[in-house]
Amino acid sequence: MGSTGAEPGKDGGVSSLLVDSPPPAAPAVAEAPEPPAPAPRACETCGAPLLEGQYWCLECGTGAPGRLGVRAGWRVAALVVGITLLLASGALAASYAALSSDSKRAVTNPGAQASLPATTSPPAAPPAGPTPTSPATVTPPPVKPTATPATPAPATPSTSTPSTSTPSTSTPSTSTPSTSTPSTSTPSTPSRPKPVIPRHLIVLDTDAASTYNPGGLPDSNFGDPSATIDGDSSTSWTAKTASPGCKVGAGVGLDLKSAQSVKQLNLATDTPDMDAEIYGAKSGQPASLPASGWVHLASRPRVKSNARIGLAKANKRFRHLLVWIPHGPAGKCPTHVSVNEISLQG
């Protein structure tokens, strides 16, 4: 009885231990570490940041590594170069073979043609024998076209003369095309010297010329200034001279209508050895000389009949030009000085 009672109690204690004891803890699962965030992409050239999926730098235009269209094409390039070299070598070999075959043909043909006179030369001896057989052997070879004028008189019955004379008359065909008349006539024309054309001729209006008279001299002392730009050297602008020193103190003013660069002034006169000075003004024509508005461009004492006067400061642009005549020819002062023509080159 006691043992039986103790057993249930023991069983009950075991069962209570099993029931009351907590379940074993589950082993902790180690969490996988988060992958590191990808490093920000930047341009290799300027360092500007590149977004995801951006293959070209918006700052400098440099392509990013791994962009679309980038392929290691050295194999393809090597293949293309190899095929090109192979085709070029084949073309060279074919051309060399063609040239060599043509050269062989050119060498063989003259040999065959040169052998013909050698075979026909021995039959030239039989003319001393019987006459009926000699014409048959003499007619084929065309080696005696030059002896035709000497043979026709004694050998009239032989038919060799017409057969050789007709084909050998090739002199007119060769002489007529060989005339070099067109070739000699053509080189004779370019040997003539070409006229010198001015680089740039400035065209003036008909009313561009005027008498510049800052001293207030009478108008009767001067001629028509438009005669200096009419293109006729027989007409001229004139100005009276005065003593002492053959003084003139006037000139011809030119209005170009717009500011232009003038590099040379051409002057023609019937009274050489007079003095001339050239002035330029950028805007309006100053009323007096000297004045701050005038820019001195050139001085030419003792002007010749046809003078080419280079102007300083040609790189600057002027609207008004003045051909100023301070004095007439020294020592032989005429009653007036003349300016026949004025032209300008830019």
Residue pairs with C-beta under 8 A, 6 or more apart in sequence:
40 49
41 49
41 50
41 51
41 52
41 54
41 64
42 48
42 49
42 50
43 49
43 50
43 57
43 59
43 60
43 62
43 64
44 62
44 64
44 65
45 57
45 60
45 62
46 57
46 59
46 60
46 62
48 57
48 58
48 59
48 60
50 57
50 64
54 64
55 63
55 64
55 66
55 67
55 68
56 62
56 63
56 64
56 67
57 63
57 64
63 70
116 141
117 141
117 143
120 140
120 141
120 143
121 141
121 143
123 137
123 138
123 141
124 138
124 141
126 133
126 134
126 137
127 134
127 138
134 158
135 158
135 159
135 160
138 158
138 160
139 159
139 160
139 163
139 164
142 164
142 167
142 168
144 151
144 164
145 164
145 165
145 168
148 161
148 164
148 165
148 168
151 160
151 161
152 161
155 161
198 345
199 345
199 346
200 345
200 346
201 343
201 344
201 345
201 346
202 256
202 260
202 262
202 343
202 344
202 345
202 346
204 229
204 254
204 256
204 344
205 255
205 257
206 226
206 229
206 230
207 226
207 255
208 229
208 254
208 255
208 256
208 257
209 225
209 226
209 228
209 229
209 237
209 252
209 253
209 254
209 342
210 225
210 252
210 253
210 255
211 219
211 222
211 225
211 237
211 250
211 251
211 252
211 253
212 250
212 251
212 252
212 253
212 285
212 289
212 322
212 324
213 219
213 222
213 250
214 287
214 288
214 289
215 249
215 250
217 249
217 250
221 239
221 240
221 250
222 237
222 238
222 239
222 240
222 250
223 236
223 237
223 238
223 239
223 338
224 235
224 237
225 237
225 252
225 253
227 235
227 236
227 237
227 340
228 236
228 237
228 252
228 339
228 340
228 341
228 342
229 254
229 341
229 342
229 343
231 341
232 341
233 268
233 340
233 341
234 340
235 340
236 269
236 270
236 338
236 339
236 340
237 252
237 338
237 339
238 336
238 337
238 338
239 248
239 250
239 325
239 336
239 337
239 338
240 248
240 335
240 336
241 247
241 248
241 328
241 333
241 334
241 335
241 336
241 337
242 248
243 333
245 327
245 330
246 327
246 328
246 329
246 330
246 333
246 334
247 326
247 327
247 328
248 274
248 325
248 326
248 327
248 328
248 337
249 325
249 326
250 324
250 325
251 322
251 323
251 324
251 325
252 322
252 323
252 339
252 342
253 285
253 320
253 321
253 322
253 323
254 320
254 321
254 322
254 323
254 342
254 344
255 285
255 319
255 320
256 262
256 318
256 319
256 320
256 321
256 344
257 319
258 319
259 282
259 317
259 318
259 319
260 317
260 318
260 319
260 346
261 314
261 315
261 316
261 317
261 346
262 280
262 311
262 314
262 318
262 321
262 344
262 345
262 346
263 310
263 311
263 314
263 345
263 346
264 308
264 309
264 310
264 311
264 314
264 344
264 345
265 278
265 298
265 308
265 309
265 311
265 321
265 323
265 342
265 343
265 344
265 345
266 306
266 307
266 308
266 309
266 341
266 342
266 343
266 344
266 345
267 276
267 303
267 306
267 307
267 309
267 323
267 339
267 341
267 342
268 305
268 306
268 307
268 339
268 340
268 341
268 342
269 303
269 305
269 307
269 337
269 338
269 339
269 340
270 305
270 338
270 340
271 328
271 329
271 334
271 336
271 337
271 338
272 302
272 303
272 304
272 305
272 329
273 302
273 303
273 329
273 330
273 332
274 302
274 303
274 325
274 327
274 328
274 329
274 337
275 299
275 300
275 301
275 302
275 303
275 325
275 326
275 327
275 328
276 299
276 300
276 301
276 303
276 307
276 309
276 323
276 324
276 325
277 296
277 298
277 299
277 300
277 323
277 324
277 326
278 296
278 297
278 298
278 299
278 300
278 309
278 311
278 321
278 322
278 323
278 324
279 289
279 294
279 295
279 296
279 297
279 321
279 322
279 324
280 294
280 295
280 297
280 311
280 313
280 316
280 318
280 320
280 321
280 322
281 293
281 294
281 295
281 318
281 319
281 320
281 321
281 322
282 293
282 295
282 316
282 317
282 318
282 319
282 320
283 293
283 319
284 293
284 320
285 293
285 320
285 322
286 292
286 293
286 294
289 322
289 324
294 322
295 313
295 316
295 318
297 311
297 312
297 313
297 321
298 309
298 310
298 311
298 312
300 307
300 309
302 329
321 344
323 339
323 342
325 337
325 339
328 334
328 336
328 337
329 337
